[in-house]
Amino acid sequence: MLIFTLVKGVPARTTNVVSVGGVLRREEMDLVMNPHDWKAVEAADYVRRVVGGKTIALTMGPDAKLAPILSRLYDAEVFGADEVYILSDRLMAGADTLATSYTIGRGILTIVEKHTKALEQLLGLAESGSPDECRALASRLYSENLLPNKVFSTLPTVRDSLIEKFVSGRIGRQDLLSGLREAIQVTNNFVVVSGIKSTDGETGSVGPQVAEALSESLGFELPHATYVDDFAIVPSSLTITCERKLGRLVQKMEMKAPAVLTVSADYSARRSDISNLLTVRLMSFRGKMREPKKLNAQEIGAETGRIGLAGSPTIVGPGIDIGKPPVQKIVNKSLVFYDDVDSITWNDRTFGPFQKGDLAESLPSQLIEDLKSKAKVGVFTLDMLAEELFV
């Protein structure tokens, strides 16, 4: 089973947001993991411990900014991720929740298709290929983390993979084909888990909107539930029973994978049954792939008119930066930047970026002198004060 965790990089300081025309410029902000998404990571890990499979963290945004914070997911002993995918493309910038959900839905289906195509490729070879040819292809696909241990594995603790049993003559070709078809079906029965909301938007709508986007692409209504604070999954049938609180009302729901769950801030994972460990090991994949993978708009087959600003019907007013601490600048005395300056590297240290009018007095004296010689830094003038007050 593929278990998707939707995660997001949000501004580290919500009162210091770089915004142009209402669009957050995440590439210019310090980002952290959205706090509510840790509950989704926890829920996805629970599904993996019960059913087996692979947890895939999926996010959207500037990959250079997101990769460092997402690397923490690999190192988490329990609430971790086996793979991380970043949807990153300039065409995706400025997306509202509708365009974001469509893009994420395309990303999920692309990843699912990648895994099913690997199994279908092996299935096609298994129909007439020799056992050694099947083993060679399975070994390559397994190295790419595309096959569950049940199909093929190099782990010494897994001795009953389909391919190994076929190679050793313990099962026939028809049993192999049947097992591969079952693996394809399980792969298509994915689960998506999302946090309740993000701290930079607070709409709480992306989870259910992703379910709607997936429903549109799949051609059937994908079951989904929001505000889930407890759920359980049955490995044999992939039936999910969940519970959510809506005011004073407690609602219990039942659905089958594929499905989307949006977990609340009150969610706490259940304990998994240790008697199911062998099944989980067989259904799981090779292990953690350490490097985040990037997908652009073309690779996920997205319609350019439905992503980014082009696909965003929401109109947002201009952002207001209220997060900078108050500063005192004295006319004809304080040293300030005369222009916007990108990050500056000086004696193996990095400073900036800086905006016009920012104080420069905290910089090393030698660096200040160098910037003054280049007319990048100078004293705060009366004209600059008037510009700040009245322009």
C-alpha positions in Angstrom: 0.0 0.0 0.0 1.1 3.6 -0.7 0.4 5.9 2.2 0.6 9.6 1.3 1.3 12.3 3.9 0.5 15.8 2.8 3.0 18.3 4.4 3.7 21.9 4.0 6.4 24.4 4.6 5.0 27.5 6.4 6.7 30.8 7.5 8.7 30.4 10.7 7.3 33.7 11.9 3.7 34.2 10.8 3.9 37.9 11.5 6.9 38.4 9.2 5.5 37.3 5.8 6.9 38.4 2.5 4.0 39.0 0.2 3.6 40.5 -3.2 0.0 41.1 -4.4 -1.2 38.7 -1.8 1.1 35.9 -3.0 3.5 34.5 -0.4 7.1 34.5 -1.6 8.2 31.3 0.2 11.6 31.3 -1.5 12.4 34.5 0.5 11.1 33.3 3.9 12.5 31.0 6.6 10.2 27.9 6.5 9.4 25.3 9.0 7.2 22.2 8.9 3.5 23.0 9.4 2.8 22.0 13.1 -0.5 20.3 12.2 1.1 18.1 9.7 3.0 16.1 12.3 -0.4 14.5 13.2 -0.7 13.4 9.6 2.8 11.9 9.7 1.8 10.0 12.9 -1.4 8.8 11.3 0.4 7.6 8.1 2.9 5.7 10.3 0.1 4.0 12.0 -1.4 2.8 8.7 2.1 1.4 7.7 2.4 -0.4 11.0 -1.0 -2.1 10.6 -1.1 -2.8 6.8 2.5 -2.4 5.6 3.5 -0.4 2.6 5.4 2.8 2.1 4.8 6.2 3.5 5.4 9.0 1.0 5.5 12.6 2.2 4.3 15.0 -0.5 4.6 18.7 -0.6 4.6 21.7 -3.0 6.8 24.7 -3.1 10.4 25.8 -3.7 12.5 22.6 -3.4 15.7 24.4 -2.2 13.8 25.7 0.8 11.7 22.6 1.5 14.4 19.9 1.2 16.2 20.8 4.4 13.1 20.8 6.6 11.7 17.6 5.0 15.0 15.7 5.7 13.8 15.5 9.3 11.1 13.1 8.2 13.7 10.5 7.2 15.4 10.5 10.6 12.3 10.2 12.7 12.4 6.7 14.3 8.7 6.2 14.4 6.8 9.0 12.8 9.0 9.1 9.6 8.7 8.8 5.9 10.1 6.3 3.4 10.2 8.8 0.6 9.7 12.5 0.0 8.4 14.1 -3.2 8.4 17.9 -3.8 6.2 19.4 -6.4 8.2 22.3 -7.6 7.8 24.5 -10.7 7.5 28.2 -11.3 4.2 27.5 -13.0 2.9 26.3 -9.6 3.7 29.5 -7.8 0.9 31.6 -6.4 -1.6 28.8 -6.1 -4.7 29.1 -4.0 -6.3 26.1 -2.3 -8.1 25.0 -5.5 -5.0 25.0 -7.7 -2.9 23.5 -4.9 -5.3 20.6 -4.4 -5.5 19.9 -8.2 -1.6 19.9 -8.3 -1.3 17.6 -5.3 -3.9 15.3 -6.8 -1.9 15.1 -10.0 1.2 14.4 -8.0 -0.4 11.6 -6.1 -1.7 9.9 -9.2 1.7 10.2 -10.9 3.4 8.5 -8.0 0.8 5.7 -7.9 1.1 5.2 -11.6 4.8 5.0 -11.4 4.5 2.1 -9.0 1.7 0.3 -10.9 3.7 0.6 -14.1 6.6 -1.1 -12.5 4.3 -4.0 -11.4 2.7 -4.1 -14.9 6.1 -4.3 -16.5 7.0 -7.2 -14.3 3.6 -8.8 -15.0 4.1 -8.5 -18.7 7.5 -10.2 -18.5 6.2 -12.9 -16.2 3.6 -14.0 -18.8 6.3 -15.6 -20.9 9.8 -14.7 -19.6 12.2 -17.1 -17.9 12.5 -17.1 -14.1 16.0 -15.6 -14.3 14.7 -12.8 -16.5 11.9 -12.1 -14.0 14.3 -12.0 -11.2 16.7 -9.6 -12.9 13.9 -7.2 -13.7 12.4 -7.5 -10.2 15.9 -6.8 -8.7 16.2 -3.6 -10.7 12.7 -2.4 -9.8 13.3 -3.3 -6.2 16.5 -1.2 -6.1 14.3 1.8 -7.2 12.0 1.1 -4.2 9.0 0.3 -6.5 8.2 -3.3 -5.4 6.9 -4.5 -2.1 8.8 -7.2 -0.3 6.0 -9.6 -1.1 6.9 -9.4 -4.8 10.7 -9.3 -4.4 13.1 -8.6 -1.6 16.8 -8.8 -0.8 16.2 -8.8 2.9 17.5 -11.9 4.6 14.3 -12.0 6.7 12.1 -12.2 3.7 12.4 -15.6 2.0 9.0 -16.1 0.5 8.7 -13.3 -2.1 6.7 -14.2 -5.2 9.7 -14.0 -7.5 11.9 -16.2 -5.3 9.2 -18.8 -5.0 8.7 -18.8 -8.8 12.5 -19.1 -9.4 12.8 -22.0 -7.0 9.8 -23.8 -8.5 7.6 -23.5 -5.4 4.8 -21.8 -7.4 3.9 -21.9 -11.0 3.5 -19.1 -13.5 -0.2 -18.6 -13.0 0.3 -18.2 -9.2 2.9 -15.6 -9.9 0.6 -13.7 -12.3 -2.2 -13.8 -9.8 0.0 -12.5 -7.1 1.3 -9.6 -9.3 -2.3 -8.6 -10.2 -3.2 -8.6 -6.5 -0.2 -6.3 -5.8 -1.3 -3.9 -8.5 -4.8 -3.8 -6.9 -3.3 -3.1 -3.5 -1.1 -0.4 -4.9 -4.1 1.4 -6.4 -5.9 1.3 -3.0 -3.8 4.1 -1.5 -4.5 6.2 1.5 -3.9 10.0 1.8 -3.6 11.7 5.2 -3.6 15.4 5.7 -3.3 17.7 8.7 -6.3 19.7 9.6 -5.0 23.1 8.4 -1.8 25.1 7.9 -0.7 28.0 10.1 -0.3 30.4 7.1 -3.7 29.9 5.7 -6.1 28.4 8.2 -8.7 27.4 5.6 -8.7 23.7 6.4 -9.9 22.9 2.9 -7.0 21.3 1.1 -7.6 17.8 2.4 -11.2 17.5 1.1 -10.3 19.4 -2.0 -7.6 16.9 -2.8 -10.2 14.2 -2.5 -12.4 16.1 -5.0 -9.5 16.5 -7.4 -8.7 12.8 -7.2 -12.3 11.9 -7.6 -12.4 13.9 -10.8 -9.3 12.2 -12.2 -10.2 8.7 -11.2 -13.8 8.9 -12.4 -15.4 7.9 -9.2 -16.1 9.6 -5.8 -13.2 9.0 -3.5 -14.4 8.5 0.1 -12.9 11.1 2.5 -13.5 12.4 6.0 -12.4 15.5 7.8 -11.8 16.4 11.5 -10.8 12.7 12.2 -9.6 12.2 15.7 -9.5 8.4 15.7 -9.5 5.7 13.1 -8.6 2.1 12.6 -7.9 0.1 9.4 -8.5 -3.6 8.8 -5.6 -5.1 6.8 -7.5 -7.9 5.1 -10.2 -5.7 3.6 -8.6 -2.2 3.8 -11.7 -1.0 5.5 -11.3 2.2 7.5 -13.5 3.1 10.5 -13.1 6.6 11.7 -14.6 8.9 14.3 -14.8 12.7 14.3 -16.3 15.3 16.5 -18.5 18.1 15.0 -19.4 20.3 17.9 -21.3 18.1 20.4 -21.9 15.5 17.7 -19.7 12.4 17.4 -19.9 10.8 14.0 -18.6 7.4 13.1 -17.9 6.5 9.5 -16.7 3.5 7.5 -15.0 3.6 4.1 -12.6 1.5 2.0 -9.3 2.5 0.5 -8.5 4.4 -1.6 -9.5 7.2 0.7 -8.5 10.6 2.1 -8.4 11.4 5.8 -7.9 14.9 7.3 -6.8 14.3 11.0 -7.6 16.8 13.7 -5.2 18.3 16.2 -6.6 15.9 18.8 -5.7 12.8 16.9 -3.5 10.1 18.6 -2.4 6.9 16.9 -3.7 3.6 18.1 -1.4 0.8 19.0 -0.8 -1.8 16.3 -1.2 -5.5 16.7 2.3 -7.1 17.0 0.9 -10.4 15.7 0.6 -8.8 12.2 4.4 -8.1 11.9 5.1 -10.8 9.3 2.3 -9.5 7.0 3.5 -5.9 7.5 7.1 -6.9 6.6 5.9 -8.6 3.4 3.7 -5.8 2.3 6.3 -3.1 3.1 9.0 -1.8 0.6 12.8 -1.8 0.6 13.2 1.1 3.0 14.0 4.8 3.2 15.2 6.6 0.1 17.2 9.5 1.5 17.1 12.1 -1.3 13.8 14.1 -1.9 12.5 13.6 -5.4 11.3 16.6 -7.4 8.4 16.6 -9.9 7.5 19.5 -12.2 4.3 20.4 -13.8 5.0 18.5 -17.0 6.0 15.3 -15.2 2.7 15.2 -13.3 0.7 15.9 -16.4 -0.9 19.0 -15.0 -3.0 21.4 -17.1 -1.1 24.8 -17.0 -4.4 26.6 -16.8 -5.3 24.8 -13.5 -2.1 25.4 -11.5 -0.4 28.4 -9.9 -1.9 31.8 -10.4 -3.5 30.9 -13.7 -5.6 28.2 -11.9 -6.4 30.3 -8.8 -9.8 32.0 -8.8 -9.3 33.4 -5.3 -8.4 37.1 -5.1 -6.2 38.0 -2.2 -5.5 41.5 -1.0 -1.9 42.8 -0.6 0.0 41.4 2.4 1.1 43.6 5.3 4.5 43.0 6.9 3.9 43.6 10.7 6.6 41.3 11.9 9.7 43.5 11.9 10.7 44.8 15.3 10.7 48.6 15.8 14.0 50.3 14.9 15.4 53.7 15.6 17.1 55.5 12.7 18.7 58.8 13.3 19.0 61.3 10.4 22.5 61.9 9.3 23.9 59.4 11.7 22.5 55.8 11.3 24.0 53.7 8.6 21.4 52.1 6.3 21.3 50.2 3.0 20.7 52.4 -0.1 19.4 49.5 -2.2 18.1 46.0 -1.9 21.0 43.6 -1.4 21.1 39.9 -1.7 22.9 37.7 0.8 26.5 38.7 1.4 29.3 36.2 2.2 32.1 37.7 4.3 34.8 35.7 6.0 32.8 32.5 5.7 29.7 34.1 7.2 26.5 34.9 5.4 24.5 38.1 6.0 21.2 39.2 4.6 19.3 39.6 2.4 18.6 43.3 3.1 16.1 45.8 1.8 16.5 49.4 1.1 16.5 51.3 4.4 17.5 48.4 6.6 20.0 49.2 9.3 23.6 48.1 8.5 25.2 48.9 11.8 25.3 45.4 13.1 27.6 44.2 10.3 31.4 43.9 10.8 33.1 47.2 10.4 35.3 46.1 7.5 32.2 44.9 5.6 30.5 48.2 6.3 33.5 50.1 4.9 33.5 47.9 1.8 29.8 48.5 1.2 30.2 52.2 1.7 32.9 52.3 -0.9 30.4 50.7 -3.3 27.7 53.1 -2.4 25.5 50.3 -1.0 25.5 51.7 2.5 25.4 55.3 3.8 23.9 57.6 6.4 20.2 57.8 6.8 19.1 61.1 5.2 16.2 63.5 5.7 14.9 62.6 2.2 14.9 58.9 3.0 12.9 59.7 6.2 10.3 61.6 4.2 10.1 58.8 1.6 9.4 56.2 4.4 6.8 58.4 6.0 4.9 59.7 3.0 5.4 57.4 0.0 
